[in-house]
Amino acid sequence: MPNGSDVSATVTASDIARLAGVGRAAVSNWRRRFVDFPQPVGGTSTSPLFALTAVEDWFDRHDRPFSVEVGDRVWQQIRGTVEDPRLGELVGHLGGFLLHHQRDRDAAVGLLGEPDAAAARLLGPAIERAAPDLPVGFPLIWEPDWVPIARSAAAAADRDGHAALFEVLRVRYREVYSRQVAETPPAVADLMVGLAGLGRMAGELTVLDSACGVGGLLEAARVAGVRRLLGQDVDPTAARITGAGLLLHGADARIVAADSLLADAFVGGQADVVLCGPPSGQRAWPHDELVDSPWWGYGVPPRGEPELAWVQHCLAHGRRGAPVLVLMPAAAASRPAGRRIRANLLRAGALRAVLGLPLDLFGAGSAPDLWVLRVPGDDVPPAQVLMGLASNDPSTVQRAWSSFTDSAPASEPAKAAEPGGAVLPAGFRRMPITDLLDGEVDLNPRSHVLVYPDSVIEREFPAVREEFLAALSSLSALTPSIPPPGISSPAKTSGSTAEPAAAFETAGAAQPAWVTVGQLAKSGVLTVLTAPLQTRTDAGDLPLLTAADVRRGRGASGRTGLLPGMLMLRSGDVVCAMAAGRIAAEVIDEVGAVLGPKVALLRVDPERLDPHFLAGSLRAAGYRAAGGLGVGDEEGLGSRSGGMLSRPDLRRVRISALALAAQRELGADFRRLQRLEKSVREAAELGEEIIRVGYLGVADGRLRVRGDPDSR
């Protein structure tokens, strides 16, 4: 156990996986396999907490790699001290303390020498005196059990540096609240800084973010060399974290905790660059209070267009000619209510580019667009705007922007098609403003760009082709050889009616050759479970298995939060979803996900029923009910319109009554078929991809398909 570690530090299973460099499934596997794995010391049954020191000892005993940096140790101590809703408050307090410790180490250390209760009373006022440039509006009160964390933070800062330590805490906080704390992804923040041209004379510029959150955009600007940073956010905790992080790096930063629309702290065109990722979809933004605002130079925003209010707010705060980059929901480019403002932005030359960003850069939901604007000056308004669909490689966007801005004078049409013209990368297009000023003023780049940037044909087509051919080869190898007809049916291979009775341990009477799921449930062989009706599928910290996941044979893609009665999936559980006359059934291998709505969970006794046999039998029953080959109507299921199965039908589904050894043999066959099914699905997806890339390549003139088109 490392010296100085604190017994209050705790870790979640996700933390253990991250620190050990493995997936969460490995941690779950260790918990099952090793009787000496540490027991939870807190948390809940679905999200247990483990003592960090005990986990470290376990990894030492088993000679497994497990690295806990100093900053991570302080973070885990925070997690073990406060509940998740108060993490931001404590991180903000530690940011203020680290600033006090950085500016007056002796005074800060002297306070830590007091008893915890006394130190807690003194720390808040002392930090405010030592760091008056921190945002106001944040609570001053420290709690006594936070003082030991401040002592750990002071020791860690002496070793690793104040700014580096706080950046670890900020990043960890952002990871925990990635769905609640809106922050621009680092790759997008770097892209915005690059498009704003902050690499040139950055140290002399002032950058403003009017919805700074926990400071991602301003931090990217600081890294680019900007020293004068202005920010505002309605959340005092977010403002405190942003201010502390920038000030610890020595930036000239002024961060204000207030609503930028109602209590603007930076009146007038003060900023050389404005970067902003404003809140999206605000239903209660102060429309009525701002009707007479001086910002509306392009039109009063309708009540349903809060994002266009933020665009004009940002433009009003930049100097003439200042670049203004704003993240906007994709719908804002084409909503009818905003077309007049969009048209005015185009006519004034304020809008320079609309770039669709890739979904992979964002944790959840749809990806926003990046609007690149400029505060109009005295020059002639430009004649074109850049439309683009950005790839995952930010350098492509930089090249497109450089080509667009350098290709022709602002008032002249570009001539990219002529010799010597600057050619844009795939996925980007110059659009004449006159072509956009129609009845819709549609600025959605997806409506104007013909070639998508993720189809870099010269590189992608050969790679997809090779993957497709490899999948076909694998598919051929996996296709089973089917024995000739004439073997005994499953019912006859069971030998006698007594064997199924022994297999499923029902009450001594002779069993039929088939048994229903309901009968197995009554006899205790399995349990049928469903998720609580209130289960959410779109937000939360826990992975959730949806019906679509089961049907597509993939891992959990949904998210949910803690809920009484929720079901955590275990290894060996059978999950099934019913739709369109089919039963999709899978055996759970990776644990840790929550059961989602419209998914049935069958938890079996593995000593009496093989889960792979059950899953395969359910899938076969679905094919029978849908009118497939084999058995006829199963208790009326096949007579339903379209072969649809409802959840109550699941208990009436019949499967073969076999001894456990015979079940396992058939279960192995079903697993082979499942691998074949996944290979077929992969080949089909790659086939669709190669056709898509082929069509785009031929249409764009970068691919030729050889051979006789009429040959077979």
C-alpha positions in Angstrom: 0.0 0.0 0.0 1.5 3.3 -1.0 2.5 5.7 1.7 0.1 8.4 2.6 -3.0 6.8 1.1 -6.2 7.4 2.8 -8.6 4.7 4.0 -11.6 6.8 3.0 -10.7 6.5 -0.7 -13.1 4.2 -2.6 -13.4 3.0 -6.1 -16.2 1.7 -8.3 -15.9 -1.2 -10.6 -15.4 1.2 -13.5 -12.6 2.9 -11.6 -10.9 -0.4 -11.0 -11.2 -1.3 -14.7 -9.7 2.0 -15.7 -6.8 1.9 -13.2 -6.0 -1.7 -14.1 -6.3 -1.1 -17.9 -9.0 -3.7 -18.4 -12.7 -3.8 -19.3 -15.5 -3.9 -16.7 -16.3 -7.5 -17.6 -12.8 -8.5 -16.3 -13.6 -6.9 -12.9 -16.9 -8.7 -12.7 -15.1 -12.0 -13.6 -12.5 -11.4 -10.8 -15.3 -10.8 -8.3 -16.9 -14.2 -9.2 -13.7 -16.2 -9.5 -11.6 -15.0 -6.5 -13.0 -15.5 -3.0 -10.5 -13.0 -1.7 -11.6 -10.2 -3.9 -12.5 -7.2 -1.7 -16.1 -6.9 -0.6 -18.0 -3.7 -1.2 -17.7 -1.1 1.6 -20.5 1.2 0.4 -22.6 2.2 -2.6 -25.5 0.1 -3.8 -25.9 -3.4 -5.1 -25.9 -2.1 -8.7 -23.0 0.3 -8.1 -20.8 -0.9 -5.2 -17.9 0.9 -3.8 -14.6 -0.8 -2.8 -11.9 0.4 -0.4 -9.0 1.5 -2.6 -6.4 0.2 -0.1 -8.0 -3.2 -0.1 -8.1 -3.3 -3.9 -4.4 -2.3 -4.1 -3.5 -5.1 -1.7 -5.5 -7.6 -3.8 -3.7 -6.6 -7.0 -0.3 -6.8 -5.2 -1.1 -10.3 -3.9 -2.1 -11.5 -7.4 0.8 -9.7 -9.1 -1.5 -7.8 -11.5 -0.8 -4.2 -12.8 -2.7 -1.5 -11.0 -1.5 2.1 -11.2 -3.0 4.9 -9.0 -1.5 8.3 -9.7 -1.5 10.9 -6.9 -4.3 12.9 -8.6 -6.4 9.7 -8.9 -5.9 9.0 -5.2 -7.2 12.4 -4.2 -10.2 11.9 -6.5 -11.0 8.5 -5.0 -10.9 10.1 -1.6 -13.4 12.6 -2.8 -15.7 9.9 -4.1 -15.5 8.1 -0.8 -16.4 11.3 1.2 -19.4 12.8 -0.6 -22.4 11.6 -2.7 -22.3 12.1 -6.4 -24.6 15.2 -6.4 -22.0 17.0 -4.3 -18.9 16.1 -6.2 -18.8 19.4 -8.1 -19.1 21.4 -4.9 -16.2 19.6 -3.2 -14.0 19.8 -6.4 -14.8 23.6 -6.5 -13.7 24.0 -2.9 -10.5 22.1 -3.5 -9.8 24.3 -6.5 -10.0 27.4 -4.3 -7.9 25.7 -1.7 -5.2 24.8 -4.2 -5.1 28.4 -5.4 -4.7 29.6 -1.8 -2.0 26.9 -1.3 -0.2 28.0 -4.5 -0.3 31.7 -3.6 0.5 31.5 0.1 1.7 28.0 1.0 2.6 28.7 4.6 -0.8 30.2 5.5 -2.6 27.4 3.8 -0.5 24.7 5.6 -1.0 26.5 8.9 -4.8 26.2 8.5 -4.4 22.5 7.8 -2.6 22.1 11.1 -5.8 23.0 13.0 -8.3 20.4 14.1 -10.7 19.5 11.3 -13.7 21.5 12.8 -11.6 24.6 13.3 -9.9 24.3 9.9 -13.3 24.0 8.2 -14.5 27.2 9.8 -11.4 29.1 8.7 -10.8 27.7 5.2 -13.7 29.4 3.4 -12.9 33.0 4.4 -9.2 32.5 4.0 -9.6 31.3 0.4 -11.8 34.2 -0.4 -9.1 36.6 0.9 -6.3 34.8 -0.9 -8.1 34.4 -4.2 -10.6 37.3 -4.7 -10.5 36.7 -8.5 -12.4 33.5 -8.1 -16.1 33.7 -9.2 -18.5 34.9 -6.4 -21.7 33.1 -5.6 -20.1 29.9 -4.6 -20.7 28.6 -1.1 -18.0 29.4 1.4 -18.8 26.7 3.9 -16.4 23.8 4.3 -17.4 20.6 6.1 -15.0 19.1 8.7 -14.6 15.7 6.8 -13.4 17.6 3.8 -10.3 18.9 5.6 -8.4 15.5 5.3 -8.9 15.7 1.5 -7.4 19.2 1.5 -4.3 17.8 3.3 -4.0 15.0 0.7 -4.4 17.6 -2.0 -1.7 19.8 -0.5 0.8 16.9 -0.4 -0.1 15.9 -4.0 0.2 19.5 -5.3 3.7 19.7 -3.7 4.7 16.6 -5.7 2.9 17.0 -9.0 2.0 20.7 -9.2 -1.2 22.5 -8.3 -2.6 23.0 -11.9 -1.8 19.4 -12.9 -3.6 18.0 -9.9 -6.7 20.1 -10.4 -6.9 19.2 -14.0 -7.1 15.5 -13.0 -9.9 16.3 -10.6 -11.7 18.4 -13.3 -11.4 15.6 -15.9 -12.6 12.9 -13.5 -15.6 15.1 -12.5 -16.5 15.6 -16.1 -16.3 11.8 -16.8 -18.8 11.1 -13.9 -21.2 13.8 -15.1 -20.6 13.4 -18.9 -24.4 13.3 -19.5 -25.3 16.1 -17.1 -22.3 18.5 -17.5 -22.4 19.9 -21.0 -18.8 20.4 -22.1 -17.3 20.5 -25.6 -15.2 17.4 -26.3 -11.5 18.2 -26.3 -11.1 17.3 -30.0 -13.9 19.7 -30.9 -12.5 22.4 -28.6 -9.1 22.1 -30.3 -10.8 22.3 -33.7 -12.6 25.5 -32.8 -9.4 27.1 -31.5 -7.6 26.2 -34.7 -10.4 27.6 -37.0 -10.4 30.8 -34.9 -6.7 31.2 -35.8 -5.5 31.4 -32.2 -2.1 30.1 -33.1 -1.1 33.6 -34.4 -0.5 36.3 -31.8 -2.5 34.3 -29.2 -0.9 36.0 -26.3 -2.2 39.4 -27.2 -5.8 38.3 -27.7 -8.9 38.2 -25.5 -11.2 35.1 -25.8 -14.7 35.0 -24.4 -17.0 32.0 -23.7 -20.5 33.1 -22.5 -21.6 29.6 -21.5 -18.2 28.2 -20.3 -19.4 25.2 -18.3 -16.4 23.6 -16.6 -14.0 25.4 -19.0 -13.2 23.1 -21.9 -13.1 25.8 -24.6 -11.3 28.4 -22.5 -8.8 25.7 -21.4 -8.1 24.9 -25.1 -7.6 28.6 -25.8 -5.2 28.8 -22.8 -3.2 25.9 -24.2 -3.0 27.7 -27.6 -1.3 30.6 -25.8 -4.2 33.0 -24.9 -3.7 34.6 -21.5 -6.7 37.0 -21.3 -9.7 34.7 -20.9 -13.3 35.8 -20.1 -16.1 33.4 -19.2 -19.6 33.3 -17.7 -21.9 30.5 -16.7 -25.2 30.3 -14.9 -24.0 27.4 -12.6 -21.8 28.7 -9.8 -20.1 25.3 -9.4 -19.1 25.2 -13.1 -17.9 28.8 -13.0 -15.8 28.0 -9.8 -14.2 25.0 -11.4 -13.4 26.9 -14.6 -12.0 29.9 -12.7 -9.9 27.8 -10.4 -8.4 25.7 -13.3 -7.4 28.8 -15.4 -6.1 30.8 -12.4 -3.9 27.8 -11.3 -2.3 27.9 -14.7 -1.5 31.6 -14.2 -4.0 32.9 -16.8 -5.4 36.4 -16.7 -9.0 35.0 -16.3 -12.2 36.6 -15.2 -15.0 34.1 -14.8 -18.5 35.2 -13.6 -21.3 33.1 -12.2 -24.5 34.5 -13.7 -27.0 34.0 -16.5 -25.3 35.6 -19.6 -28.6 36.5 -21.2 -30.1 38.1 -18.1 -27.0 39.5 -16.3 -24.4 40.0 -19.0 -21.0 40.6 -17.3 -19.1 41.6 -20.5 -21.1 44.4 -22.2 -19.8 45.6 -25.6 -17.3 44.2 -28.1 -14.5 43.3 -25.9 -13.4 39.9 -27.3 -11.0 39.3 -30.2 -12.4 35.8 -30.4 -15.7 34.3 -29.1 -16.0 30.6 -28.6 -19.3 29.1 -27.3 -21.2 25.9 -26.8 -24.5 27.3 -25.6 -27.2 25.2 -23.9 -29.4 23.5 -26.5 -33.2 23.4 -26.5 -33.9 25.9 -23.7 -37.6 26.0 -23.3 -37.6 28.6 -20.5 -35.1 31.1 -21.8 -36.0 34.7 -21.0 -37.6 35.6 -24.3 -40.0 38.2 -23.0 -37.4 40.0 -20.9 -35.0 40.4 -23.8 -37.4 41.6 -26.6 -35.7 45.1 -26.5 -32.2 43.8 -26.2 -29.6 45.6 -28.4 -28.1 42.3 -29.5 -30.8 41.6 -32.0 -29.1 43.1 -35.0 -30.3 40.3 -37.2 -33.9 40.0 -35.9 -35.7 39.3 -32.7 -35.3 35.5 -32.1 -38.6 33.6 -32.0 -39.5 31.9 -28.7 -38.6 28.5 -30.2 -35.1 29.7 -31.4 -33.0 30.2 -28.3 -29.8 29.1 -30.1 -30.2 32.0 -32.6 -30.4 34.3 -29.5 -27.0 32.9 -28.4 -25.5 33.4 -31.9 -26.4 37.1 -31.8 -25.3 37.5 -28.2 -21.9 36.1 -29.2 -21.6 38.3 -32.3 -22.5 41.4 -30.1 -19.5 40.7 -27.9 -16.8 40.5 -30.5 -14.7 43.3 -32.0 -15.2 44.1 -35.7 -13.8 41.2 -37.8 -13.6 38.9 -34.7 -14.1 35.2 -35.4 -17.1 33.8 -33.6 -17.5 30.0 -33.4 -20.7 28.5 -31.9 -21.9 24.9 -31.5 -25.5 24.7 -32.8 -28.0 21.8 -32.9 -28.4 20.6 -36.4 -32.1 21.5 -36.5 -31.3 25.2 -36.1 -29.9 25.3 -39.6 -33.3 24.6 -41.2 -36.2 25.3 -38.7 -38.8 27.6 -40.4 -39.1 30.0 -37.5 -35.4 31.0 -37.8 -35.1 31.5 -41.6 -35.3 35.3 -41.5 -32.4 35.6 -39.0 -30.4 33.0 -41.0 -31.0 35.1 -44.1 -29.9 38.3 -42.4 -26.7 36.5 -41.2 -25.9 35.5 -44.7 -26.7 38.9 -46.3 -24.5 40.7 -43.7 -21.6 38.3 -44.3 -21.7 37.2 -40.7 -22.0 33.5 -41.4 -18.9 32.0 -43.0 -19.3 28.2 -42.6 -21.6 25.5 -41.3 -19.8 22.2 -40.5 -21.6 19.0 -39.5 -19.6 17.3 -36.7 -19.2 13.5 -36.4 -21.3 11.7 -33.8 -18.3 9.7 -32.6 -16.9 12.8 -30.9 -19.9 13.2 -28.7 -21.0 10.8 -25.8 -24.7 10.7 -26.5 -27.5 12.1 -28.5 -27.1 13.8 -31.9 -23.9 15.6 -33.0 -24.2 19.5 -33.3 -23.1 21.6 -36.2 -20.3 24.1 -35.9 -21.2 27.6 -37.1 -18.2 29.7 -38.1 -19.1 33.4 -38.0 -17.4 36.7 -38.2 -18.4 40.1 -36.7 -19.0 42.2 -39.9 -16.6 45.0 -40.6 -16.3 47.7 -43.3 -15.2 45.2 -46.0 -17.5 43.9 -48.8 -19.6 40.9 -47.5 -18.4 37.6 -48.9 -20.3 35.9 -51.7 -19.9 32.3 -50.5 -20.1 30.1 -47.4 -18.5 26.8 -46.7 -20.7 23.8 -46.2 -19.1 20.6 -44.9 -19.5 17.3 -43.1 -16.4 16.9 -40.9 -14.6 13.6 -40.6 -13.0 12.3 -37.4 -9.7 13.8 -38.6 -9.7 17.5 -37.6 -6.9 18.2 -40.0 -9.3 17.7 -42.9 -11.5 20.5 -41.6 -8.5 22.8 -41.2 -7.4 22.0 -44.8 -10.9 22.8 -46.0 -11.1 26.0 -44.1 -7.7 27.1 -45.3 -8.6 26.3 -48.9 -11.9 28.1 -48.6 -10.5 31.3 -47.1 -7.4 31.5 -49.4 -9.0 30.5 -52.7 -10.5 33.9 -53.7 -11.1 37.4 -52.6 -14.1 37.7 -50.2 -16.2 39.5 -52.8 -15.4 37.3 -55.8 -16.8 33.9 -56.6 -14.3 31.0 -56.1 -13.1 29.1 -59.1 -12.1 25.8 -57.6 -13.1 23.9 -60.7 -10.6 25.9 -62.8 -6.9 25.1 -63.1 -5.0 26.5 -60.1 -8.1 26.7 -57.9 -7.9 25.5 -54.3 -9.6 22.0 -54.2 -11.6 21.3 -51.1 -11.4 17.9 -49.4 -14.2 15.4 -49.9 -17.2 16.3 -47.9 -16.9 20.1 -48.3 -18.5 22.5 -50.8 -18.5 26.3 -51.5 -22.1 27.5 -51.6 -23.0 30.9 -53.2 -25.0 32.9 -50.7 -27.5 33.7 -53.4 -28.4 30.0 -53.8 -29.2 29.8 -50.1 -31.4 32.9 -49.9 -34.6 31.1 -51.0 -37.9 30.5 -49.1 -36.3 28.0 -46.7 -32.8 29.4 -46.2 -31.6 25.8 -45.4 -28.1 25.9 -44.0 -28.0 22.2 -43.2 -24.8 20.9 -44.9 -26.3 17.5 -45.3 -28.7 19.1 -47.8 -25.9 20.5 -50.0 -22.9 18.2 -49.7 -23.0 15.2 -52.0 -19.9 13.2 -50.9 -19.7 12.3 -47.2 -16.3 12.7 -45.6 -16.3 9.3 -43.9 -16.1 7.8 -47.5 -12.5 8.6 -48.3 -12.8 6.4 -51.3 -9.1 6.0 -52.2 -8.3 4.7 -48.7 -11.6 3.1 -47.7 -12.7 1.0 -50.7 -9.7 -1.4 -50.7 -10.0 -1.8 -46.9 -13.7 -2.5 -47.0 -13.2 -4.9 -49.9 -10.6 -6.9 -47.9 -12.8 -7.0 -44.8 -15.7 -8.1 -47.0 -13.7 -11.0 -48.6 -12.4 -12.0 -45.2 -16.0 -12.1 -43.8 -17.1 -14.3 -46.7 -14.3 -16.7 -46.1 -15.1 -16.9 -42.4 -18.8 -17.3 -43.3 -17.9 -20.3 -45.5 -15.9 -21.9 -42.8 -18.6 -21.5 -40.2 -21.5 -22.8 -42.3 -22.3 -26.2 -40.7 -22.7 -29.5 -42.5 -26.2 -30.7 -41.8 -26.6 -34.4 -41.3 -29.0 -36.2 -43.6 -32.6 -36.7 -42.5 -33.6 -39.8 -40.6 -32.1 -39.2 -37.2 -34.4 -39.4 -34.2 -36.3 -36.3 -33.1 -35.4 -34.6 -29.9 -38.4 -36.1 -28.2 -37.3 -39.6 -29.0 -33.7 -39.1 -28.1 -34.6 -38.5 -24.5 -35.1 -42.2 -24.1 -38.2 -42.3 -22.0 -40.7 -40.0 -20.3 -38.9 -40.5 -17.0 -35.7 -38.8 -18.2 -37.2 -35.4 -18.9 -38.8 -35.6 -15.4 -35.4 -36.1 -13.9 -33.9 -33.4 -16.1 -36.3 -30.7 -15.0 -37.0 -32.2 -11.5 -40.7 -31.9 -11.7 -43.0 -33.8 -9.3 -42.7 -37.4 -10.1 -45.4 -37.7 -12.8 -44.4 -38.7 -16.4 -43.5 -35.7 -18.5 -44.5 -35.2 -22.2 -41.8 -34.9 -24.9 -42.3 -31.1 -24.7 -42.5 -28.7 -21.8 -43.5 -25.1 -21.7 -41.6 -22.2 -20.3 -44.4 -21.6 -17.8 -44.1 -25.2 -16.6 -40.4 -24.8 -16.1 -41.0 -21.6 -14.1 -43.5 -23.3 -11.9 -41.1 -26.1 -11.2 -38.3 -23.7 -10.3 -36.1 -24.5 -13.2 -36.1 -20.9 -14.3 -37.5 -17.5 -13.3 -39.1 -15.1 -15.8 -38.4 -11.4 -14.9 -39.1 -8.1 -16.5 -37.8 -4.5 -15.9 -39.7 -2.0 -13.9 -42.1 0.1 -15.9 -40.4 3.3 -14.9 -37.0 2.3 -16.4 -35.4 5.0 -18.5 -33.4 4.2 -21.6 -31.8 7.6 -22.5 -29.9 8.9 -19.5 -28.0 7.8 -16.4 -24.7 6.3 -15.3 -25.6 2.6 -15.8 -25.5 0.7 -19.1 -28.9 -0.7 -20.1 -29.7 -3.6 -22.5 -32.5 -2.6 -24.8 -34.7 -4.8 -27.0 -32.9 -3.5 -30.1 -29.6 -4.7 -28.5 -31.0 -8.2 -28.1 -32.4 -8.3 -31.6 -29.1 -7.2 -33.1 -26.9 -9.4 -30.9 -24.9 -6.5 -29.5 -23.9 -5.1 -26.1 -25.8 -2.7 -24.0 -26.3 0.6 -25.8 -28.9 2.4 -23.5 -28.3 4.3 -20.3 -30.3 4.4 -17.1 -30.1 5.5 -13.5 -30.7 3.8 -10.2 -34.3 2.6 -9.8 -35.9 0.4 -7.2 -36.4 -3.1 -8.5 -34.0 -2.8 -11.4 -32.4 -6.0 -12.6 -28.6 -6.4 -13.1 -27.7 -9.0 -15.7 -25.6 -12.0 -14.6 -23.5 -14.3 -16.6 -25.6 -17.2 -17.9 -28.9 -15.2 -17.9 -31.0 -15.6 -21.0 -32.6 -12.4 -22.4 -35.2 -12.4 -25.2 -37.1 -9.8 -27.2 -40.1 -10.6 -29.4 -41.1 -8.7 -32.6 -42.3 -9.5 -36.1 -43.0 -13.1 -35.3 -39.5 -13.9 -34.1 -37.9 -14.4 -30.7 -34.4 -13.0 -30.4 -32.7 -14.7 -27.5 -29.1 -14.3 -26.2 -27.1 -15.7 -23.3 -25.4 -13.0 -21.3 -21.6 -13.2 -21.2 -20.6 -9.7 -20.0 -22.3 -8.7 -16.8 -22.9 -5.2 -15.4 -25.7 -4.0 -17.6 -29.3 -3.4 -16.5 -32.3 -5.1 -18.0 -34.3 -2.8 -20.2 -38.0 -2.5 -21.1 -39.6 -5.0 -23.5 -36.9 -7.5 -22.7 -37.7 -10.7 -20.9 -35.0 -12.2 -18.6 -35.0 -15.9 -18.0 -32.7 -16.8 -15.0 -32.0 -20.5 -15.1 -30.8 -23.1 -12.6 -27.7 -24.2 -14.6 -27.7 -27.6 -12.9 -31.1 -28.4 -14.5 -31.3 -26.3 -17.6 -28.5 -25.3 -20.1 -28.9 -21.6 -20.9 -27.6 -22.0 -24.5 -30.0 -24.8 -25.1 -32.9 -22.6 -23.8 -31.8 -19.6 -25.9 -31.6 -21.7 -29.1 -34.9 -23.4 -28.3 -36.6 -20.0 -27.9 -35.3 -18.8 -31.2 -36.5 -22.0 -32.9 -39.9 -21.6 -31.3 -40.1 -18.1 -32.8 -39.4 -19.4 -36.2 -42.1 -22.0 -35.8 -44.7 -19.4 -34.6 -43.8 -17.2 -37.6 -44.6 -20.0 -40.0 -41.2 -21.5 -40.5 -40.5 -25.1 -41.4 -41.0 -27.8 -38.8 -43.6 -28.0 -36.1 -47.0 -26.6 -36.8 -49.1 -24.3 -34.6 -47.8 -24.1 -31.0 -50.9 -23.7 -28.8 -52.3 -21.1 -31.2 -49.2 -19.0 -31.5 -48.8 -19.5 -35.2 -52.3 -18.5 -36.0 -51.8 -14.9 -34.9 -51.8 -12.2 -37.6 -48.3 -11.9 -38.9 -47.0 -14.4 -36.4 -46.6 -11.7 -33.7 -45.8 -13.0 -30.2 -46.8 -11.0 -27.1 -45.0 -11.3 -23.8 -47.6 -13.6 -22.2 -47.0 -16.0 -25.1 -43.5 -16.6 -23.8 -44.7 -18.7 -21.0 -46.6 -20.9 -23.5 -43.6 -21.5 -25.7 -42.6 -25.2 -25.8 -39.1 -26.6 -25.8 -37.8 -30.2 -25.9 -37.7 -32.0 -22.6 -34.2 -33.4 -22.5 -31.7 -34.6 -19.9 -29.0 -32.0 -19.1 -26.3 -33.8 -21.0 -28.5 -33.8 -24.2 -29.3 -30.1 -23.6 -25.6 -29.3 -23.5 -25.0 -31.1 -26.8 -27.8 -29.2 -28.5 -26.7 -26.0 -26.7 -23.2 -26.3 -28.3 -25.0 -26.6 -31.7 -27.0 -23.6 -31.0 -23.8 -21.6 -30.1 -22.3 -22.6 -33.5 -25.4 -21.3 -35.2 -25.2 -18.1 -33.2 -21.6 -17.6 -34.4 -22.8 -18.3 -37.9 -25.6 -15.7 -37.5 -23.2 -13.1 -36.3 -20.9 -13.8 -39.2 -23.8 -13.5 -41.7 -24.8 -10.2 -40.1 -21.2 -8.9 -40.3 -20.9 -9.9 -44.0 -24.3 -8.2 -44.7 -23.2 -5.0 -43.1 -19.9 -5.0 -44.9 -21.7 -5.8 -48.1 -23.9 -2.7 -47.6 -20.8 -0.7 -46.8 -18.9 -1.7 -50.0 -22.0 -0.9 -52.1 -22.3 2.5 -50.4 -18.6 3.3 -50.8 -18.8 2.1 -54.4 -21.7 4.2 -55.4 -20.2 7.3 -53.8 -16.8 6.6 -55.5 -18.3 6.1 -58.9 -20.6 9.2 -58.6 -17.6 11.3 -57.5 -15.4 10.1 -60.3 -12.8 8.4 -58.0 -13.7 4.8 -58.7 -14.2 2.7 -61.7 -15.9 -0.8 -61.6 -14.4 -3.1 -64.2 -16.1 -6.0 -65.9 -19.1 -6.6 -68.2 -22.2 -5.0 -66.5 -24.4 -7.6 -68.1 -22.3 -10.6 -67.1 -23.6 -12.8 -64.3 
